[in-house]
Amino acid sequence: MSDEEPKSALELAMERLKKQDRDAGVVEERPLTGEQRAAIAEAKNVAEAKMAEREILHHAALRRAADADALAVLKEEFRRDRERITYDRDKKIEEIRKKG
């Protein structure tokens, strides 16, 4: 028996998709350079810092909100900010990977 934990449905699906891409010749897998790894780590750290800052500001704004409508607006703004930060991070990482 293997000591590995069972894979989730998501992990199994991702493996199947990667295999399909490799079989179709869509994806060329190449190892990352040390410079790329460092740049990706930096992009993740910057995004994490932005997210933490935004979360702090969001919680402070929630405490000052006067009514339910204001809360709804703040929550929507926070959701959009999180999506934007995540999108920017993922875009930066993809650019780093392509440069290699």
HELIX and SHEET records of a PDB file:
HELIX    1   1 ALA A    9  ALA A   24  1                                  16    
HELIX    2   2 GLY A   34  ARG A   64  1                                  31    
HELIX    3   3 ALA A   68  LYS A   99  1                                  32    
END                                                                             
